[in-house]
Amino acid sequence: MTVEQARALLLRCAQPADAVEVELVDAFGRRLAASVQTEEPIPHFRRSGMDGYAVRTSDLANVNAAAPVELEVIEHIPCGVEPQYMITVGKAARIMTGAMVPEGADAVIMQEMTELVESEGRSIVRIQKKVASGTNITPIGEEAREGTLVLEAGERIGAGHTAILASLGYSRVPVYRKPKVAILSTGSELLQLSDPMQMGKIRNSNAYMLSAQIIAAGGQPQLIGQIPDDYPRAEQMLYDLLSSDADLIVTTGGVSVGDYDIMADFFLRWEGTTLFNKIAMRPGSPTTAGSWRNKLLFGLSGNPSACFVGFELFVRPVIQQLQGAVVDHAQTVTCHLAVDYKKVNAYPRYVRGYWYSNGGEHYAKPVGRDKSSAILSLKEANCLIVIPPTKTGFPAGDIVQIIPLDGAMSK
Amino acid sequence: MTVEQARALLLRCAQPADAVEVELVDAFGRRLAASVQTEEPIPHFRRSGMDGYAVRTSDLANVNAAAPVELEVIEHIPCGVEPQYMITVGKAARIMTGAMVPEGADAVIMQEMTELVESEGRSIVRIQKKVASGTNITPIGEEAREGTLVLEAGERIGAGHTAILASLGYSRVPVYRKPKVAILSTGSELLQLSDPMQMGKIRNSNAYMLSAQIIAAGGQPQLIGQIPDDYPRAEQMLYDLLSSDADLIVTTGGVSVGDYDIMADFFLRWEGTTLFNKIAMRPGSPTTAGSWRNKLLFGLSGNPSACFVGFELFVRPVIQQLQGAVVDHAQTVTCHLAVDYKKVNAYPRYVRGYWYSNGGEHYAKPVGRDKSSAILSLKEANCLIVIPPTKTGFPAGDIVQIIPLDGAMSK
C-alpha cells in the first residue's frame, strides 16, 4: 500500500470532534468550528485615511498656488465620534485618521498640504491644491460587504484571524475540541526517564517525542505508559483504551514481525479492522493502523525516526481532520536537492532534511546519518525530503517535494 | 533610524528572563535555559540494527552457497537484556533490532539471509553468505560521544529536542520563563468586543491580535485594557505598569503626532529613555520604543497592519531574546516576486504577502489591498515581503527577502 492510499483510508475514518466555545484570547492555534460572516460592512462608515480636513472637492475646483481657497473649519472630528455637522459650500472639518467623514465631504486633504489661519475668532484652512473626489476616504464596505464569508470552519486561528474575530465582536469563539491522543509504548528495553541507565536498555524517548508532535498538530497528548509484555494483559489494556474517551490511540514499537512484537500480534487477532500493516515507504514500513468502533489505533515503529515519520505522514493529518481541517494533500512544498542523493531506493524514502534559501533559491539537504535509529539528527530537521523510488539516485539541483515540519524556517 | 538600527538598539536592552523548571511534557515550544551534554555515549552499547544473528565474521570467511556454515545458537537476545554469553568460534546468538550485541560477535547477519535448523535439541543457524565485520552493528558513541554538547541554551524545544531530552533522562527541563507582555490600547473610538457597533467607532482588534502574536512568539499576554484619554491618569497607569511584574509593555495607537495622540505625548515627557520614535519604514513609521529602568515600552501604531508589522519587526525579536534566543538577524528567507511591484517607495516597505512554491521555485506576492488599515488580508498573509526603497518598482522574478510568519507553509 502506498503512503497516499494509506492516508486516504485513514482520512475516511476520521470525523471532526465536537465543538466547544473558548475565550478569544484562548483561541490562538485552535481551529474554527463554524464559518464567520460579516454582520456589517467593513468599514461600516466612511473612514478618513489621514489627519487633515474633510472638504467638498467642488470647493477646490479652481484652486492653485496663486489662488488658494479658504474654508471655514466648523468642527473637529476625532476618532470614534459621529460628526455633528454636514459640510456645505465653503466649509471644512478637521478630521483624524480613522475618524468618520462627515456628510457633504467627498475628500480628506492631508494636513501637510494646508495652512490653518485664525481670523476673527474663526478657524480658516487655506488650501492651494486640488484633490480628486474620494481622496483619503475608505468607502463603506471597501474591505467586505455585509454578509461576506470571511473565515471558514476548520481554519487554524492565527493572529490575523484573531484580529478579524475581535473586529466582528467575537469575545468567545466556537472551536473544535482538542483530540485526546493516548500514547502507549512497547518494549522491555525501555527505561523511565528517571531510571539510571542500564546496559542494553534505552530511555523511552518516543512517547515524549510523540507528545510534542501531538501538541504541534493541535492534539492533547495522554501519556499512558508501557504496554505489558504479557499478551492477555496487553490486550486488556488496549481494549480498555479503545473504550475510553481517547479520540485516537498511538502505540510505538512492537509492529515488525519478530519474536517480541506484541502490537503485530494484537493487530492479527483483534476485533477491529486493520486498515494496513505495511506501507511502501522507508523508514516506517511496518507502520500499522486500524479502526475499532470508529476509533483509530496506530501502531508506529519503535525506531525513533520511523516513529517520527509515521506520525507526520499518518497521525498528524488525522489529528488535523479531527479538528475540522480540510486535509486533501500531503502539504508538500517543492525545492531543489542541495546535494546529490546517491542511495538506491526500492520504495519512497522520507529523509530528515534541512530546508533553507540562498539567493532566492530554496534547497533541502539530508541531515545527520540517515539511520532510522538516529535520534540527534531529529532536532536538526525542519522538513522531510520525499525521495521517490530510484535505481540511480538524484543529482543536486533536482526538484524534490518536502514536507515542512513544525517551526520550519523560523527559530 | 533604519529598522536594523532600531532592532539592534532594542536587543541591547533585552536581558533573558530567569529560568524555571517544567515537566518535559510541558516543555514543547519553550526555550532551553541551559545547554545539554551527553553523560554517556549514544548508543552506550553496541546495538543491533536488524533482527538476525550475532556472529563472528571469521567463522564465515570461506562460506558460499555450496559450502554453508552452521553455527550453534547459544542465546536469544531481546531488546533491553544484557547478553549472558560471549560468542566464541562456531557459535551465534539470535538477536533483535535494538538489542545489545554480545561480546565476541562482530556482525549481525539478517534473519532473511539465514536458515534455522533444529538438530538433536540444539538450534543451528545455517549461513550461505559472507558479511563484513561491523555489518548491522551501531558502534558505541556513533551518534555522540560522552560529553558532546547536543542542545544549546536558547534553542526552542521541538519534537526532536524532546526526544533527545527524554533519551538523556530529563524528566524536568530548565526553560526560560515566558515573558509577561502587557497590552494597552489607546483611542476613544474603540468599542469592547461585546459592545454593539456604533457609528464612527470600531472594535478593539489590535489588542487581541497582539495577544495572539505574543503567544506565537513565546510570551504570555496580559490584556490590561484601555489607556484613559485624560493625560495624568494615563501617565499614572503607564508608570504603574512599568513598575509592575510585566517584562514588556506594548501599547497600540496614539503614536502619530496629531491632536489626540497620548502615547506621543507620554514619550515626549516621560522619565525613561526614548530609543526611537520614527522608523524609516512603511507601514508603522511612527513606531516608538523606550526603556525605563531596564524595562521596554513599545508604542505601536493603531492601524492594524502597521501594528502587526511593528510587532513582528521589533517586539517579536525582543520576546525571543527574553527567552534566551540568539536573535542576530531578521530571520529572513529569500524568494522571487510573483508579480510586478509597481509602487514607488521612499522607505523600505513591509508588505503582507503570500509565499508559495511551484515547480521547485519559491514566490511571494502581496495579499489584499496594501492599506495599513486593512484587516481581512492579515489572515491571508504567511509572510512579510521586504520591498527596498525604489523609484521604479521591481519586476516579477526579482529576488526579495521575506519574513515568514507563524504557521507559514503549513495549514
Contacts between the chains, C-beta under 8 A, distances in Angstrom:
chain1	res1	chain2	res2	distance
A	24	B	193	6.9
A	24	B	208	5.6
A	25	B	208	6.7
A	25	B	211	5.4
A	25	B	221	7.0
A	25	B	223	6.5
A	28	B	211	7.5
A	28	B	212	4.4
A	28	B	215	4.9
A	28	B	216	7.1
A	29	B	215	7.6
A	40	B	197	5.9
A	42	B	375	7.0
A	42	B	376	7.0
A	43	B	202	7.5
A	44	B	197	6.4
A	44	B	199	7.8
A	45	B	199	5.8
A	45	B	200	5.7
A	47	B	373	7.0
A	49	B	371	7.5
A	49	B	373	6.7
A	51	B	256	7.0
A	51	B	258	4.8
A	51	B	259	7.8
A	76	B	259	7.1
A	78	B	188	6.7
A	78	B	189	7.6
A	78	B	259	6.9
A	78	B	260	5.1
A	79	B	187	5.7
A	79	B	188	6.6
A	79	B	189	3.5
A	79	B	200	7.6
A	79	B	260	7.2
A	80	B	187	6.7
A	80	B	188	4.5
A	80	B	189	2.7
A	80	B	190	7.0
A	80	B	200	5.7
A	80	B	201	4.8
A	80	B	202	7.9
A	81	B	188	7.4
A	81	B	189	7.6
A	81	B	200	5.7
A	82	B	198	7.9
A	82	B	199	4.8
A	82	B	200	4.6
A	83	B	200	7.7
A	94	B	259	7.7
A	96	B	258	5.8
A	96	B	259	6.5
A	96	B	260	6.4
A	97	B	256	7.0
A	97	B	258	7.2
A	97	B	303	7.7
A	98	B	187	7.8
A	98	B	189	6.3
A	98	B	202	7.5
A	98	B	302	7.0
A	98	B	303	7.7
A	98	B	373	7.2
A	99	B	189	7.3
A	99	B	200	6.8
A	100	B	199	6.6
A	100	B	200	3.8
A	138	B	371	7.4
A	138	B	373	6.4
A	142	B	369	7.8
A	143	B	369	7.7
A	143	B	374	6.0
A	143	B	375	6.7
A	143	B	376	5.2
A	144	B	376	5.9
A	150	B	376	6.0
A	151	B	379	7.1
A	155	B	379	7.8
A	156	B	407	6.5
A	156	B	411	6.6
A	157	B	212	7.6
A	158	B	212	6.7
A	158	B	216	7.7
A	158	B	379	6.6
A	158	B	405	7.6
A	158	B	406	6.0
A	158	B	407	5.5
A	159	B	209	5.2
A	159	B	210	8.0
A	159	B	212	4.0
A	159	B	213	4.7
A	159	B	216	6.5
A	159	B	308	7.0
A	159	B	378	7.1
A	159	B	405	7.8
A	159	B	406	6.7
A	160	B	209	7.3
A	160	B	308	7.7
A	160	B	375	8.0
A	160	B	377	7.8
A	160	B	378	3.2
A	160	B	379	3.5
A	160	B	380	7.4
A	160	B	381	6.4
A	161	B	212	8.0
A	161	B	379	4.9
A	162	B	205	7.9
A	162	B	208	5.0
A	162	B	209	5.3
A	162	B	211	7.2
A	162	B	212	4.1
A	163	B	205	4.4
A	163	B	206	7.1
A	163	B	208	6.6
A	163	B	209	3.7
A	163	B	212	7.9
A	163	B	304	5.9
A	163	B	308	7.7
A	163	B	375	5.6
A	163	B	378	5.5
A	163	B	379	7.8
A	164	B	205	7.4
A	164	B	375	6.1
A	164	B	376	6.4
A	164	B	378	7.2
A	164	B	379	6.0
A	165	B	208	7.3
A	166	B	193	5.9
A	166	B	203	5.9
A	166	B	204	6.5
A	166	B	205	3.9
A	166	B	207	7.5
A	166	B	208	3.9
A	166	B	209	6.9
A	167	B	202	6.7
A	167	B	203	5.1
A	167	B	205	4.0
A	167	B	375	5.7
A	168	B	203	7.5
A	169	B	193	5.4
A	169	B	194	6.9
A	169	B	195	7.7
A	169	B	197	7.5
A	169	B	203	5.8
A	170	B	193	6.8
A	171	B	193	4.0
A	171	B	194	5.3
A	187	B	79	5.8
A	187	B	80	6.7
A	187	B	98	7.8
A	188	B	78	6.6
A	188	B	79	6.5
A	188	B	80	4.5
A	188	B	81	7.4
A	189	B	78	7.6
A	189	B	79	3.5
A	189	B	80	2.7
A	189	B	81	7.6
A	189	B	98	6.3
A	189	B	99	7.3
A	190	B	80	7.0
A	193	B	24	6.9
A	193	B	166	5.9
A	193	B	169	5.4
A	193	B	170	6.8
A	193	B	171	4.0
A	194	B	169	6.9
A	194	B	171	5.2
A	195	B	169	7.7
A	197	B	40	5.9
A	197	B	44	6.3
A	197	B	169	7.4
A	198	B	82	7.9
A	199	B	44	7.8
A	199	B	45	5.8
A	199	B	82	4.7
A	199	B	100	6.6
A	200	B	45	5.7
A	200	B	79	7.6
A	200	B	80	5.7
A	200	B	81	5.7
A	200	B	82	4.6
A	200	B	83	7.7
A	200	B	99	6.8
A	200	B	100	3.7
A	201	B	80	4.8
A	202	B	43	7.5
A	202	B	80	7.9
A	202	B	98	7.4
A	202	B	167	6.7
A	203	B	166	5.9
A	203	B	167	5.1
A	203	B	168	7.5
A	203	B	169	5.8
A	204	B	166	6.5
A	205	B	162	7.9
A	205	B	163	4.4
A	205	B	164	7.4
A	205	B	166	3.9
A	205	B	167	4.0
A	206	B	163	7.1
A	207	B	166	7.5
A	208	B	24	5.6
A	208	B	25	6.8
A	208	B	162	5.0
A	208	B	163	6.6
A	208	B	165	7.4
A	208	B	166	3.9
A	209	B	159	5.2
A	209	B	160	7.3
A	209	B	162	5.3
A	209	B	163	3.7
A	209	B	166	6.9
A	210	B	159	8.0
A	211	B	25	5.3
A	211	B	28	7.5
A	211	B	162	7.2
A	212	B	28	4.4
A	212	B	157	7.6
A	212	B	158	6.7
A	212	B	159	4.0
A	212	B	161	8.0
A	212	B	162	4.1
A	212	B	163	7.9
A	213	B	159	4.7
A	215	B	28	4.9
A	215	B	29	7.6
A	216	B	28	7.1
A	216	B	158	7.7
A	216	B	159	6.5
A	221	B	25	7.0
A	223	B	25	6.5
A	256	B	51	7.0
A	256	B	97	7.1
A	258	B	51	4.8
A	258	B	96	5.9
A	258	B	97	7.2
A	259	B	51	7.8
A	259	B	76	7.1
A	259	B	78	6.8
A	259	B	94	7.7
A	259	B	96	6.5
A	260	B	78	5.1
A	260	B	79	7.1
A	260	B	96	6.4
A	302	B	98	7.0
A	303	B	97	7.7
A	303	B	98	7.7
A	304	B	163	5.9
A	308	B	159	7.0
A	308	B	160	7.7
A	308	B	163	7.7
A	320	B	411	8.0
A	325	B	411	6.7
A	331	B	410	6.1
A	331	B	411	6.6
A	333	B	357	4.6
A	333	B	409	5.8
A	334	B	357	4.7
A	334	B	358	7.1
A	334	B	359	6.3
A	334	B	360	4.8
A	334	B	361	7.9
A	335	B	357	6.5
A	335	B	360	6.0
A	335	B	362	7.1
A	336	B	360	5.5
A	357	B	333	4.5
A	357	B	334	4.7
A	357	B	335	6.5
A	357	B	362	6.9
A	358	B	334	7.1
A	359	B	334	6.3
A	359	B	399	6.5
A	360	B	334	4.8
A	360	B	335	5.9
A	360	B	336	5.5
A	360	B	362	7.7
A	360	B	399	3.7
A	360	B	400	8.0
A	361	B	334	7.9
A	361	B	361	7.8
A	361	B	362	7.8
A	362	B	333	8.0
A	362	B	335	7.1
A	362	B	357	6.9
A	362	B	360	7.7
A	362	B	361	7.8
A	362	B	362	4.8
A	369	B	142	7.8
A	369	B	143	7.6
A	371	B	49	7.4
A	371	B	138	7.4
A	373	B	43	8.0
A	373	B	47	7.0
A	373	B	49	6.6
A	373	B	98	7.2
A	373	B	138	6.4
A	374	B	143	6.0
A	375	B	42	7.0
A	375	B	143	6.7
A	375	B	160	8.0
A	375	B	163	5.6
A	375	B	164	6.1
A	375	B	167	5.8
A	376	B	42	7.0
A	376	B	143	5.2
A	376	B	144	5.9
A	376	B	150	6.0
A	376	B	164	6.4
A	377	B	160	7.8
A	378	B	159	7.1
A	378	B	160	3.2
A	378	B	163	5.5
A	378	B	164	7.2
A	379	B	151	7.2
A	379	B	155	7.8
A	379	B	158	6.6
A	379	B	160	3.4
A	379	B	161	4.9
A	379	B	163	7.8
A	379	B	164	6.0
A	380	B	160	7.4
A	381	B	160	6.4
A	399	B	359	6.5
A	399	B	360	3.6
A	400	B	360	8.0
A	404	B	409	4.8
A	404	B	410	5.7
A	405	B	158	7.6
A	405	B	159	7.8
A	406	B	158	5.9
A	406	B	159	6.7
A	406	B	410	7.8
A	407	B	156	6.5
A	407	B	158	5.6
A	408	B	408	8.0
A	408	B	409	6.4
A	408	B	410	7.6
A	409	B	333	5.8
A	409	B	404	4.7
A	409	B	408	6.4
A	409	B	409	6.8
A	410	B	331	6.1
A	410	B	404	5.6
A	410	B	406	7.7
A	410	B	408	7.6
A	411	B	156	6.5
A	411	B	320	7.9
A	411	B	325	6.7
A	411	B	331	6.5
